[in-house]
Amino acid sequence: MRIFNFSAGPAALPEEVLSRAADEMLDWHGSGMCVMEMSHRGKEFISIAAEAEKDLRELLAVPSNYRVLFLQGGATLQFAQIPMNLMAGKGKADYVVTGEWSKKAAKEAQAYGDIHVAASSEDKAFTYAPMDWDLRPEAAYVHYCSNETIGGVEYHVIPDAKGLILVADASSHILSRALDVSRFGLIYAGAQKNIGPAGLTIVIVRDDLVGKAARGTPSVMDYKQQALADSMLNTPATYAIYVAGLVFKWIKAQGGLAEMERRNVAKAKLLYDLIDAGSFYRNPVARADRSRMNVPFTLADAKLDDAFLKGADSRGMVQLKGHRSVGGMRASIYNAMPVEGVRALVDYMKEFEKQHG
Ligand SMILES: Cc1ncc(COP(=O)(O)O)c(C=O)c1O
């Protein structure tokens, strides 16, 4: 029996995708091979990768002057790879800090140049998304995290980068809503939330930003070399690319990003409405900046946390424990979480409040 998995990542995948991967496990499309066993240079895998890219481009309406790269090293490697590729020449970049992930990105970038914090929400414990950015016109780019997975803070509009190149860590909400890629110089995301298995990182980068890596950049980290090699400078994360491709097809079959967004709005509303209905549960994030994907909440008394988690577990709802830096609970409700899972959680929360409130 499948459970409702509220993990922030690696996260639940659509059941249909897992079933399809299972059906194709021993023999992919009459090839007599599992995708894991295929040469990345063979015609079968090349067709799988090309189709995954085509479907992703279609879903996000990626303009033709952007490259889509299927890389490794997680979003964390991008924290270094971005300054290595984009900062050369200028030596300066601006960062917006709205939570643990953008803070880490800014810290990592410090090794490569002069980093200026253009805005921060640390004054209010990372509970809002500042729109007013103090940008340096001479900076090579401005980086922000469009959805902070730990704090549950999401930018619902793309901020004005005042002519600077805008770079976004969209790891935890990519494909959850439509996105105007043309507003960005670069968008990146680790796959293990809304895309597919861990081990794959997607980078969407505008053509004119490719080919500017600093001297000494390892070849696998140079966007240009990866772009020239169709992301196969070395062996890519083949199986993760295949499963991501199945997820893209699943999203298309559901109705694309507009339908994902409609479902995600409805799911998040169910949870936030319950949290706001009384004083037993609490979410500290400014209402306009609350994440649709990651919903952190605390109980009126932290001593009840263990009982809450135990009760959830016995009802087939797992991975609800909040991040250690925030405490309480966190429900990650990515695309693959069905509305039934959120309803089950909300029903349980009501019942728990009745018993303990
Ligand atoms: C917004 C965000 N950025 C970066 C990361 C780091 O990703 P990875 O573990 O793929 O390096 C995460 C991971 O959970 C994340 O949620």
The ligand as a Tripos MOL2 file, in Angstrom:
@<TRIPOS>MOLECULE
LIG
   16    16     1     0     0
SMALL
NO_CHARGES

@<TRIPOS>ATOM
      1 C1         15.8230   25.5300   -2.4810 C.3       1 LIG1
      2 C2         16.9200   24.5140   -2.3710 C.ar      1 LIG1
      3 N1         18.1360   24.8180   -2.8560 N.ar      1 LIG1
      4 C3         19.1480   23.9510   -2.7840 C.ar      1 LIG1
      5 C4         19.0030   22.7080   -2.2100 C.ar      1 LIG1
      6 C5         20.1610   21.7560   -2.1710 C.3       1 LIG1
      7 O1         19.9290   20.7740   -3.0900 O.3       1 LIG1
      8 P1         20.8900   19.5390   -3.3160 P.3       1 LIG1
      9 O2         20.7390   18.6600   -2.1140 O.co2     1 LIG1
     10 O3         20.3550   18.9370   -4.5750 O.co2     1 LIG1
     11 O4         22.2690   20.0530   -3.4570 O.co2     1 LIG1
     12 C6         17.7530   22.3370   -1.7130 C.ar      1 LIG1
     13 C7         17.6170   21.0020   -1.1300 C.2       1 LIG1
     14 O5         16.7860   20.5080   -0.5700 O.2       1 LIG1
     15 C8         16.6910   23.2660   -1.7830 C.ar      1 LIG1
     16 O6         15.4860   22.9610   -1.2950 O.3       1 LIG1
@<TRIPOS>BOND
     1     1     2 1
     2     2     3 ar
     3     2    15 ar
     4     3     4 ar
     5     4     5 ar
     6     5     6 1
     7     5    12 ar
     8     6     7 1
     9     7     8 1
    10     8     9 2
    11     8    10 1
    12     8    11 1
    13    12    13 1
    14    12    15 ar
    15    13    14 2
    16    15    16 1
@<TRIPOS>SUBSTRUCTURE
     1 LIG1         1 GROUP 0 **** ****
